[in-house]
Amino acid sequence: MYEAYFHLKEKPFSISPDPRFIYLTAQHQEAFAKVQYAISQRMGVSAIYGDIGAGKTSLARRLWVQYADNPQCNFAMMVHPNFPSTFQFVKEIRREFGLDKPPRSLSDALDEFQEFLLTEHANGKTNILVIDEAQNLKPSNYETLRQLLNFETNTQKLLQIALFGQNELATRIDRQPELKDRITLFGALTNLTFEDAVALIDFRWKVAGGDKHPFDKGALDALFKYSKGLPRKISKIADNALIRAMSADVHLITQDIIDHVANEVRLTEEFEKTSPKRRSKTVTKH
């Protein structure tokens, strides 16, 4: 839409998780390295959690890029893990690993999956399961994950599990002490610093074919304020700001444009004060 106007090859701030546009800050690199280490050492399960829009799905997609085409790995990724029953959950895990034959029972499903993991391990392959939005798992399915971690040799786990979820994931894991005790590595993603936010904008602009991004200092300050340093919100505001700038036939994005966009997408203080979370707290006080 605005690509030609700003001399870009493609949109720089799409919120779709295109791996080419993933900018890894120091904290994202650390979280990614933790998960990679857990997988390489076949330690079993790791968990990464953070606020909405902090970059968890981007990291999960980065793992997909890293391992999906690796002939030494069997890689499976689940993005909607809210299955009502353990049997359905296990069947979906099996299907993601290419086991399409319908099992007769949960017991058969688990036995056949264990046999698959043993065979693949014997062939030198690493079996990896990534679960995004893992805070949506049913309590019984956290227990299922613990059961899957019992599939092991004398020295290594047969299935490497990486959990990504909102902050609620940490609380849910706390309620599952037997699973929590098996998690070898935790990582928390927090809001970006101003410097990281600017670096993200610059990085994505250049990946999209641009030279110098059009956001002036006031615009960057405002964008950081409204986004609170969350990558998804940064991209949302920046994308809308480019549309508005093109519509106004200007090439420099100023604070006024960011202020207008933030109000339009309901990220100003006025809307933050009336968000459902804030309202619920107010009701509780009375």
N, C-alpha and C positions, 0 to 999 in steps of 0.2 A: 504493500500500500504506500508506504513512505520510503521504500528502499531507494528508488531512483532519485527522489528529492534530496536525500542525504548521501548519495553516491555509495550505497551499500549493495552487497550481493544478496543479502538475505536479512531477515529480521534478527536483531541482536538480543532482544529481550523477551523472546517467546518463553512461556512458562512450561512448555513441553520439555521433558528431561532428555534433551539431546546431549549425548556424552561429549560432543565437541565443545559445548559451551559451559562445561562444568569447570568452575574456578575453585581450586582447592586452596583454602587459606591454611595457615599453620595448624589450626585446630582440626580442620578437615583432613589434612595430610596425616596428622597423628591418629585420628580415629580410623582412617583407611589402613594405615600401617598396622594398627592393632588387630584389625580383622584379618588382614593378610597373614600376619604372624600366626594367629590362632589356626587359620586354615592350613598354612604350610607345616605347622607342627602337629596337625591333626589333634588339636586339643579339645574339640567338641563343639562348644557354643560360646559365642560372644554377643554382646548387646550394645547397640548404639541408640541413644534417645536424645530428644531435644524438642524445642517448641515447634509449632506449625510453621513451615516455611524456612526452617533452619538449614535445610540441605540434606536431610536424611535420604530421601528418594534419589537424589543426585548421587550420593555415595553408593546406594544399592545398584544403581545403573552403572556406576563405574566398575563395580565388581562384575557385573554382567559382561562389560567390555573386556575385563581382565581374564575371565575364565570361560565364558560361554563357548568360545571357539578353540579352546585349548584341548588338544587330543588326549591329554593326560588327566582330564577332568570330566566328570558328569555334573553339569550345572543345572539347577532348577530354581525358579524364582516364583514366589507367590505374592501377589499384590492385593488380594482381597481375601484375607484368611478367616473371615467371620463365618465359619461353618457351624451349623447347629448341632452336629453330632460328631463324635470321635471317628466313626466309620467313614463319614463323608470326608472328613479332614484327611484321614490316612489314604483314602482312595484318590484324593486330589494330589497329594504328595507323590503317590505312585505314578499317577498320570503324567505329572511334570517330569518324572524320570523316564518316561516312555513305557511304563508298564500299563498297558491299556486293557488287558484281559480282566473282566470284572471278577473280583474275588467273591467267594460264597459267604464269607463271614469276616468279622474284624480280626479274629485269630488267624485265619488264612491269609488275610491281607498283610498282617505284620510278619508272619512266618516267611511269606514269599518275598517281601521287601528285604528282610534280613538276609535271605539267601542271595538276592540280587546284590546287596552291598558287599557281602563276603566275596562273591565271584568277581565283582569289579575291583575290589581291593586286591585280590590275588593277581589281577591283571595289571596292577600298578596304578590304578586310577584313584583320584581323590573325588569323593562324592560331596557335593556342596549344595546346601539348601539355604536360600536367602528368603526371608519373610519380611516384607514391607508392611507398614501399618500393623505391626504385631501387637499393639495395645488392644486391637479388636478381637484377639483370640478369646475363645471361651475358656473359663478356668479349667475345664476338663481337658482342653487341648494343650494347655501348658504342661499338664501331667503327661499327655501323650508325647510331647517333646522329650520329657525326662525319660520316658520308656525307650524312645528311639536312641537316646544316648547310651542305653545299656547294650546296644549293638556295638561290640568292640572286640579287638584282639587283646592279648595280654598287655600290649603297650600303647595301642592307638585306638581312637574312636573311628568307627566305620563311616560315620556321617558327620560332616562339619556344618554347623548351623549358625547363621548370622541373623540376628533379630534387629530390625530397625523400627522405631516407633516414637510416638509423642512422649512427653514427659511422664504421662500416665503409665507407660510401659514399666518404668522403674518401680512404681508403686505396686503394679500388678505382680511383678516378679517378687517383690518383698513378701507378698501373700502366698508365694509358692516356695517355701524355704528349701524343699528338696531339689527343685530346679535351680534356684538361686545358688545353691552350694556347688552346682555343676558349672556355672558360668565362669569361665576363666578370665575373661576380659570385659570390662565395662568402659563405655566412652560416652561423654555428654557433649552435645553441641550447643553452644551458646550464641548469642547475637554477635554479629560482626562488629569489629571496631570501625571507626570512620575510615581509617586508612585501607582496611580490607574492602570496605564497601566501594570506595573509589577505584581500587585495583580491580574489583569484579566488573565494574562498569567499563573500565578501560579494556580489560581482557575480552569481554564479550563484544565490544565494539570492533575490536581488531579482528576477531574471529569472523565477524560478519562482513569483513572486507573494508572497514572504515580506517581512517587515519587518526585524526584527533577528535575525540568525542565532543559534542556541542554543549555540554553542561558547564555553566560558569560556576564560580565558587559559591555564590548564593544559592544556586540551584542544588548543588551537591549537599550543602548544609541542610537545606530544607528536605531534600530527598532522604537523607539519613535520619532526620528527626521523625518524619512521618512513617518511615519503614521500620524504625527501631532496630535497624541493622539486620533485618531478616531478608535473606536473598530473594525469596519469592515476592515479597512486597516491593523490594527494590526494582525487580524486573517489571512488576505490574505498573508501578508509578512511571518508570522510565519509558515503557512502551506507550502508555497513554500520553506522556509529555511529547513524544515525537509526533504522534498523530496531531496533537493540538498545535504544535509549532508549524507543521506543514500546512494545516488549515489556515493559520494566521500568516503564512508566507514569511516566516522568520527562520533563520538558521541557528540562532543562538538561543539556548534554553536557559531562562532566568528563573529566579525564585518565584516571580509572579505566576509563571506557567505551572511550576510544581505545586504552589499553593492552590491553584484552581483545580488541578488534577486530583490532588489529595482530598479536596472537598467533594469532588465529583465521584470518586471511588470510595468515599466515606471512611477516610483514614484520619481526618482531622480530630482535634481534641473534643469537639462537640459530639461526634459520633462515638468516640471511644468512651465518653462518659455515659452514653446511653446503650452501650453494648449489653447483651443478655447477661454476661458474667457480672458486670458492674451492677446492673439492676437487681440481680438476685442477692447480692451482698447488701444492697440497701434495704430490701424487703426483710432480710433476716434481722436487721437491727431493731425493727418495730415490734 
